[in-house]
Structures are given as structure tokens and as C-alpha cells.
Amino acid sequence: MSDPLLLSPITLRGLTLRNRIVVSPMCQYASKDGAPTDWHLVHLGKFALGGAGIVFCEETAVEERGRKTYGCAGIYDDRHIPAYRRITDFIRSHGASPAIQLGHAGRKASCGPPWTNFRPLTEEDAAAGMTPWRGVSASEIPAKPGALTPIQLDEAGIEEVIGSWRTAAQRSIDAGFEICEIHGAHGYLIQQFLSPLSNTRTDAWGGSLENRMRLALRISEEIRAVWPEDKPVFFRVSAVDGTGGAWDMDDTVALSKALQARGIDVVTCSSGGINGPLNMAVVPRVPGYQVPYAERVRREANIATCAVGLITEPRHAEEILHAGQADLIALAREVMVDPNWPVRAGRELGKEDYLDVLPPDYAWWLRRREEIRRISNV
């Protein structure tokens, strides 16, 4: 019997993944001056030990001012490289592909972590060593009431930001990452240019859909130019803006076609975020609620997609792949509960040697336990 599709290898350019299970980027708010710590080594390492095909580090800022919080990850300095290399070496040594998501908070910068509802930093925070700073954006429109008004990027500022993405990608290569994802979703800088709700410019970077897509496409071109030819580049998009939004699926398909033409390999289809940090859904949050976005992009833009959004059951993930709705399945909070979810998937989907994704010493002991159970009829 052939292996389940979820647990079968897939090749993207010259990179073959052991399965189609992706650990999504999960912000930890535990970095020190942008650099990962032992927390990240353990947090990410356990997913590689657990058998995932791709393990993403969290959204990683391409500029210091592009962080949301003081605890956010960054790769805006060469000193960050060895800290990430320690993690990527570990991930790769246990059979997973290390991946990085490069982003820029834009106007969502200078705030507290999510358990403060991303409260804008104040003078009280400054007294504690966390001085507020003004973010940058497409237009001078604050992210929400009480937030600082961002600086509208001029032509030179836009080119500087694009250059920061390119340099961050080069550092990511040196840090040992095999996959790069451009974060163009969840209300961050790229989406701030894409959405007419946050981009009211009248120059070449605003107005028409073509102009609003310009930053996303320029960044994609720059990263694809420096990223190894045999390694894939992903792009995460908010397929629809969110409640009261203006960006829709027709726009996402148009963007995805343009990305595919520029050498982007996979589009990860999320949603929302432009109208607030936690307002990231415009449909009920049922299992697989964002899968239709991935399906339409895959079908109409002729590009591979990654499905996300409350996909927690192995059989559901397998059904999505068999139906041709996506090429990869991403999980986040579910693997926080069960880092060995790929093992569970193998067992439930009938893979004969499902323990093989674990380290050999783990697998040996667990097989021995299974043999004892069979002998004992337990």
C-alpha cells in the first residue's frame, strides 16, 4: 500500500522534503535584541525531532524598526547569523528543512506582545527601557486608535526597505536556511501597500492594483535574485483583507499570477489583519476555513499552495491534498500541543513504518514497546 500523500516526499526546485507537513511561523516574543535564544532552539528543535517536513522560524524582521515588539525576532545584523545557524544546523540534522519568514511590521511596530492586545508603547514603557518608535507605512494612517502615526515612506525610503529585504535574505542563506517566505499578510508592511484601506498614495506605489502590488513584486524579485536557484521561495498573503476590507480573492489571484511569473514557488493563503491585529478572519473559524483560498489560487494562478487554518486532524489534511486544494499543510498551535503530530498522522493514516520520522533511538524504543504489546495482547 502506498504511503499517505501527507507523508510522501515532495520536491520544490532542488529541495526534497520528507513529507508535506509544515510547522508555521509562530512568534515567540522571546528574542534578545532580535537574536534567537535557547528557547528557540528547543521550541523549533522539537518539531524537527517530531517529524515535520518544514520547520519555520517565526516572522523575522528585516529592519530593527520593522519589529512589532522589543521581543520580536530579527535578522537585520550580521551578529544574528551564528545564533540562527545553531538552530538551522539542528533542524537539518534531524531531517527537516529549516525555513525563515522575513517580514516588516510597518505601522504595526512599537507595541506590546499579543497578551497586551498589542498595546502601543507609551512613555511608561520608555522609563522601563522600551522607548516607543514610529513605524513606517504606505500612508500616514495609524494601525489603530492610540497608535503612533507612521512615517509615509518616500521613494528613497521604499528603496531602502527593499534593500533591507535583500540583505536579510542574504544573511538567511549564511544562517543555513533552505526556504524563505516573504510575509505579505496579516496587516504588515507589504499588505499595507497592497490594501487601499492603508494605501491612499497617488504616486507609482498607490492607486491602481498594479501600483499597490509593486512593493510586493519588487521584494519578491530581489529575494529570488539572491536566493539559491535550487531552493524555493514562498509568499504568505492575506487572501482577503478582513471585515470591512477592500482586497479580495480576485486581487489575490492577480498577485499570485505575478508572483509565479517572478519565480515564487508557493503561496501560503491566510487572511485578514488589515483592520486590527487579531481580526484575521472574515468567515467562521471552522476546520480548514482558509483552504478555499489556497484551492482557488492553486487552480487559477497555476502555483503550488500551502493550506493553513485549523487543520488539526490527519484525515482532513490528507483529504485536502487528495482533492488538489493545496500541496502542503501547515500547522501551528496543534503542534504546540503535539510536537509529534507527524507520528500521529502516520499511525492514523495507516503508514506501516510511521515511527521512522523519529530519531532512531526514539523509534527503536517505541517499536520495542509495540512488539511487547502485540505479544501481550495489550
C-alpha positions in Angstrom: 0.0 0.0 0.0 1.4 3.4 -1.0 2.1 5.9 1.7 -0.4 8.6 2.5 0.1 11.7 0.4 0.6 13.8 3.5 3.6 11.7 4.5 5.0 11.4 1.0 8.1 13.4 -0.1 7.6 16.4 -2.3 10.3 18.2 -4.3 10.4 22.0 -4.7 13.1 23.1 -7.1 16.1 21.1 -5.9 14.9 20.6 -2.3 13.1 17.3 -1.5 11.1 17.4 1.7 10.4 14.2 3.6 6.7 15.0 3.8 4.2 17.8 3.3 3.8 18.8 6.9 4.8 22.4 7.6 5.3 24.0 11.0 4.1 27.5 10.6 6.0 30.6 11.8 4.9 31.2 15.4 6.1 34.5 17.0 7.6 33.8 20.5 8.4 37.3 21.7 11.4 35.8 23.4 14.3 37.2 21.2 17.1 39.3 22.7 17.9 42.3 20.6 16.5 40.5 17.6 18.5 37.3 18.2 17.1 33.9 18.9 17.9 32.2 22.2 18.0 28.7 23.8 14.2 29.0 23.9 14.0 29.0 20.1 16.4 26.1 19.8 14.2 23.9 22.0 10.9 25.3 20.6 11.9 24.7 17.0 14.1 21.7 17.5 11.3 19.6 18.9 9.3 20.0 15.7 12.2 18.6 13.7 12.6 15.7 16.1 8.8 15.1 15.8 9.0 14.5 12.0 7.8 17.7 10.2 9.0 18.3 6.7 9.5 22.0 7.1 10.1 23.9 10.3 9.7 27.7 10.1 11.3 30.1 12.4 8.9 32.9 13.4 8.3 36.1 11.4 11.8 37.7 11.4 12.2 41.5 10.9 14.4 42.7 8.0 15.0 46.0 9.9 15.2 46.8 13.6 12.3 49.3 13.2 10.3 46.6 11.5 9.8 44.6 14.7 6.4 44.7 16.4 7.8 44.5 19.9 11.2 44.5 21.6 11.0 40.7 21.9 10.5 40.1 18.2 13.0 38.2 16.1 15.2 39.9 13.6 18.0 39.3 11.1 19.0 42.9 10.5 22.6 42.5 11.8 25.4 40.1 11.0 25.7 39.2 14.7 22.3 37.4 14.3 23.7 34.8 11.8 25.5 32.4 14.2 22.6 32.3 16.6 20.3 31.2 13.8 22.9 28.8 12.4 22.9 26.9 15.6 19.2 26.3 15.2 19.2 25.5 11.4 22.0 23.0 11.8 20.0 21.2 14.5 16.8 21.2 12.4 18.5 19.9 9.3 20.4 17.2 11.2 17.1 15.7 12.2 15.6 15.5 8.7 13.6 18.7 8.5 14.1 21.7 6.2 14.8 25.0 8.2 12.8 27.9 6.9 12.6 31.6 7.7 9.7 34.1 7.2 11.0 37.6 6.5 8.7 40.4 7.4 8.3 44.1 8.4 5.7 45.3 10.8 5.4 48.7 9.2 2.8 50.7 11.0 2.2 47.8 13.4 5.6 48.5 15.1 6.2 49.8 18.6 3.8 47.8 20.7 3.5 45.2 23.4 3.0 41.4 22.9 -0.3 39.9 22.0 -1.4 39.3 25.6 -1.5 43.1 25.9 -3.6 43.2 22.7 -0.6 44.7 21.1 -0.9 47.8 23.2 1.1 50.8 21.7 4.2 51.6 23.7 4.0 54.6 26.0 6.3 56.9 28.0 5.9 54.4 30.9 7.4 51.8 28.7 10.2 54.2 27.8 11.0 54.5 31.5 11.4 50.7 31.6 13.9 50.8 28.7 11.4 50.3 25.8 11.2 53.6 24.1 8.3 53.9 21.5 9.3 54.5 17.9 7.3 55.5 14.8 6.8 52.8 12.3 6.7 53.3 8.5 4.0 52.6 6.1 2.4 53.3 2.7 0.4 56.3 4.1 0.2 58.2 7.3 -2.7 56.1 8.7 -2.2 54.7 12.2 -2.8 50.9 12.7 -5.5 51.6 15.3 -6.7 54.3 17.7 -3.9 55.3 20.1 -1.1 54.0 17.9 1.6 56.4 16.6 1.1 57.8 13.1 3.5 56.1 10.8 6.0 57.8 8.6 4.9 57.6 5.0 7.8 56.1 3.0 9.2 58.3 0.2 10.8 56.9 -2.9 14.2 56.7 -1.2 12.7 55.1 1.9 10.9 52.5 -0.2 14.2 51.5 -1.9 15.9 51.3 1.4 13.3 48.9 2.7 13.6 46.8 -0.4 17.3 46.7 0.1 16.8 45.5 3.7 14.8 42.6 2.5 17.5 41.6 0.0 20.2 41.9 2.7 18.1 39.9 5.2 17.7 37.1 2.6 21.5 37.0 2.1 22.0 36.8 5.8 19.4 34.0 5.9 21.4 32.0 3.4 24.5 32.4 5.5 22.4 31.3 8.6 21.6 28.0 6.9 18.0 28.4 5.9 16.8 26.4 2.9 13.4 28.1 2.4 12.5 31.8 2.6 8.9 33.0 2.9 8.1 36.7 2.3 5.4 37.8 4.8 2.9 39.8 2.8 -0.1 39.2 5.1 -1.6 40.0 8.5 -1.6 43.7 8.1 2.2 44.1 8.0 4.1 46.5 5.6 3.6 44.6 2.4 -0.1 44.3 3.0 -0.2 47.9 4.0 0.9 48.7 0.4 -1.4 46.1 -1.1 -4.7 47.2 0.6 -6.4 50.5 -0.5 -7.5 50.8 3.2 -4.0 51.6 4.2 -2.5 52.8 1.0 -4.0 56.1 -0.2 -1.0 57.2 -2.2 -1.3 58.8 -5.6 2.2 58.1 -6.9 3.6 55.0 -8.6 3.2 53.0 -5.4 -0.5 53.5 -4.9 -3.9 53.9 -6.6 -4.2 51.0 -9.1 -3.9 47.4 -8.2 -0.7 47.2 -10.3 0.9 50.1 -8.4 -0.2 48.7 -5.0 1.4 45.3 -5.9 4.6 47.0 -6.8 6.4 46.7 -3.5 5.4 43.0 -3.1 6.7 42.2 -6.5 9.9 44.2 -6.2 10.8 42.5 -2.9 10.0 39.1 -4.5 12.3 39.9 -7.4 15.1 41.0 -5.1 14.9 37.9 -2.9 14.5 35.5 -5.8 17.7 37.1 -7.4 19.8 36.3 -4.3 18.2 33.1 -3.0 19.8 29.9 -4.4 18.3 28.8 -7.7 17.8 25.3 -6.3 15.9 26.4 -3.2 12.2 27.6 -3.0 10.8 31.0 -2.1 7.3 31.2 -0.5 5.0 34.2 -0.2 2.3 34.5 2.5 -0.7 36.5 1.5 -3.9 37.6 3.3 -6.3 36.4 0.6 -8.9 38.8 1.8 -8.4 42.0 3.9 -10.8 41.2 6.7 -14.0 42.8 8.0 -14.7 46.0 6.0 -11.8 45.2 3.7 -11.2 46.1 0.1 -8.6 43.5 -1.0 -10.4 40.4 -2.3 -9.8 37.0 -3.9 -9.6 38.4 -7.4 -6.8 40.6 -6.3 -5.1 37.7 -4.6 -5.2 35.6 -7.8 -3.8 38.5 -9.8 -1.0 38.9 -7.3 -0.3 35.1 -7.2 0.0 35.0 -11.0 2.5 37.9 -10.9 4.4 36.1 -8.1 4.6 32.9 -10.1 5.9 34.8 -13.1 8.7 36.1 -10.9 9.8 32.7 -9.6 7.9 32.4 -6.4 7.3 28.7 -5.8 4.5 28.5 -3.1 1.7 30.9 -1.9 0.6 30.4 1.7 -3.0 31.6 1.9 -4.0 33.2 5.1 -6.5 36.1 5.6 -7.3 39.4 7.3 -5.3 41.5 9.6 -5.5 44.9 8.0 -8.2 46.3 10.4 -6.6 45.1 13.6 -4.0 42.7 15.0 -6.5 39.9 15.9 -9.1 40.4 13.3 -7.8 37.9 10.8 -11.0 36.1 9.7 -14.0 37.0 7.6 -15.6 33.6 7.6 -16.4 31.3 10.6 -13.3 29.7 12.1 -14.2 26.1 11.3 -11.5 23.5 10.4 -9.9 24.4 7.1 -11.7 27.7 6.9 -8.9 29.2 4.7 -8.5 26.1 2.4 -10.8 27.5 -0.3 -8.4 30.4 -0.7 -5.5 28.0 -1.3 -7.6 25.9 -3.7 -8.6 28.9 -5.9 -5.0 30.3 -6.0 -3.6 26.9 -7.0 -6.2 26.4 -9.7 -6.3 29.8 -11.2 -2.7 31.1 -10.7 -1.0 27.7 -11.5 1.2 27.8 -8.5 1.7 25.5 -5.5 -0.1 26.5 -2.3 0.2 25.8 1.4 -3.1 25.5 3.3 -3.4 26.9 6.8 -6.3 27.4 9.3 -7.5 25.0 12.0 -6.3 21.9 10.1 -5.8 19.6 13.1 -6.9 16.1 12.0 -4.6 14.0 9.8 -7.5 12.6 7.7 -8.7 16.1 7.0 -5.2 17.1 5.9 -5.0 14.0 3.6 -8.4 14.9 2.1 -7.2 18.4 1.2 -4.2 17.1 -0.6 -6.1 14.4 -2.5 -8.7 16.9 -3.6 -6.0 19.1 -5.1 -6.8 22.0 -2.8 -3.2 22.5 -1.7 0.3 21.0 -1.9 1.4 21.5 1.7 -0.4 21.5 5.0 0.7 24.0 7.7 0.0 23.7 11.4 0.9 25.9 14.4 -1.0 25.7 17.6 -1.8 22.0 17.0 1.9 21.1 17.0 2.4 23.2 20.1 0.0 20.6 21.8 1.6 17.7 20.0 5.1 18.2 18.5 5.0 14.6 17.3 1.8 15.2 15.2 3.5 13.6 12.1 3.8 10.4 14.1 0.1 10.6 15.0 -0.7 11.2 11.3 1.3 8.2 10.2 -0.4 5.9 12.7 -3.9 7.2 11.9 -3.4 7.1 8.1 -2.0 3.6 8.1 1.6 4.2 7.3 3.4 1.0 8.1 6.7 2.4 9.3 5.3 5.6 10.8 7.9 5.7 13.6 10.7 6.2 11.0 10.3 10.0 11.2 11.5 10.0 14.8 15.2 9.8 15.8 16.5 6.2 15.6 16.8 5.8 19.4 13.2 7.1 19.9 11.9 4.8 17.2 13.8 1.7 18.5 12.3 2.0 22.0 8.8 2.7 20.6 8.9 -0.2 18.2 10.0 -2.4 21.1 7.0 -1.2 23.1 4.7 -2.1 20.2 6.2 -5.6 19.9 5.7 -6.2 23.7 2.1 -5.0 23.4 1.4 -7.4 20.4 3.0 -10.3 22.3 1.0 -9.5 25.4 -2.2 -8.6 23.5 -2.4 -5.3 25.4 
